[in-house]
Amino acid sequence: MTKHQHQEGAVAIVGDGLLGLKGLSSVLSTTPNAIRTAMCRDRFPLKPLRLGNRLRWRVSDVRRYLAELGNDGAPEAEQGGGR
């Protein structure tokens, strides 16, 4: 699994590889539950890889997504769902 490091209150992605749900939620500054909810509602933009019964995300996909956001927008999973 890819390692993370904290830089000025943010999590930086180091290296290439795969991220688990906890790592992804740290990088996106959201909760694992928010990601799960967004995925169930087909509102999460990153498609996971299924390895057995575990989900993993490619670091390259996460980097691309963050670049598209311009690093100043909130990920969809964090924007909250309308009740």
WOVENZI-V848459 format. One record per residue. N is the residue number from 1. RES is the residue in three letters. PSI is psi in whole degrees, -180 to 180 (* if undefined). NEAR is the number of other C-alpha atoms within 12 Angstrom. D_CENTER is the distance of its C-alpha to the mean C-alpha in Angstrom with 2 decimals. Layout:
N&RES&PSI&NEAR&D_CENTER + N&RES&PSI&NEAR&D_CENTER
//
This chain:
1&MET&149&20&13.83 + 2&THR&142&24&12.66 + 3&LYS&156&21&13.86 + 4&HIS&157&24&12.54 + 5&GLN&146&16&15.06 + 6&HIS&134&14&15.60 + 7&GLN&113&11&17.16 + 8&GLU&49&7&18.82 + 9&GLY&-3&10&16.59 + 10&ALA&160&16&13.29 + 11&VAL&128&20&11.24 + 12&ALA&143&25&11.93 + 13&ILE&128&30&10.74 + 14&VAL&127&21&14.06 + 15&GLY&-175&16&15.32 + 16&ASP&166&18&14.25 + 17&GLY&-139&21&13.39 + 18&LEU&149&29&10.77 + 19&LEU&141&35&8.02 + 20&GLY&-179&28&8.62 + 21&LEU&-43&30&7.21 + 22&LYS&-43&27&8.49 + 23&GLY&-43&31&7.29 + 24&LEU&-43&40&3.51 + 25&SER&-36&27&5.03 + 26&SER&-46&28&7.33 + 27&VAL&-39&36&5.91 + 28&LEU&0&35&4.92 + 29&SER&49&28&8.19 + 30&THR&-172&26&8.08 + 31&THR&155&23&9.33 + 32&PRO&-37&22&8.78 + 33&ASN&-38&19&11.56 + 34&ALA&-38&27&10.23 + 35&ILE&-45&37&7.50 + 36&ARG&-45&28&10.59 + 37&THR&-46&21&12.83 + 38&ALA&-39&25&11.20 + 39&MET&-42&22&11.20 + 40&CYS&-29&15&14.78 + 41&ARG&9&16&15.79 + 42&ASP&39&15&14.58 + 43&ARG&7&20&12.78 + 44&PHE&125&24&9.18 + 45&PRO&-18&23&9.34 + 46&LEU&128&30&7.44 + 47&LYS&128&24&9.95 + 48&PRO&163&25&9.70 + 49&LEU&140&19&12.68 + 50&ARG&118&15&14.91 + 51&LEU&97&12&16.73 + 52&GLY&-121&7&19.42 + 53&ASN&16&9&18.07 + 54&ARG&149&14&14.65 + 55&LEU&139&24&11.38 + 56&ARG&151&27&9.70 + 57&TRP&140&32&7.52 + 58&ARG&132&27&9.57 + 59&VAL&-38&31&9.07 + 60&SER&-37&22&11.26 + 61&ASP&-40&23&9.27 + 62&VAL&-44&35&6.30 + 63&ARG&-44&26&9.45 + 64&ARG&-44&17&11.17 + 65&TYR&-46&26&8.89 + 66&LEU&-37&25&9.14 + 67&ALA&-39&14&12.76 + 68&GLU&-35&15&13.38 + 69&LEU&-21&16&12.44 + 70&GLY&14&12&14.81 + 71&ASN&14&18&12.75 + 72&ASP&5&12&14.84 + 73&GLY&155&16&13.45 + 74&ALA&136&18&11.35 + 75&PRO&150&31&8.39 + 76&GLU&-38&27&10.23 + 77&ALA&-26&30&8.84 + 78&GLU&-18&26&10.25 + 79&GLN&-10&19&13.42 + 80&GLY&154&20&14.89 + 81&GLY&141&19&16.88 + 82&GLY&129&9&20.54 + 83&ARG&*&3&22.71
//
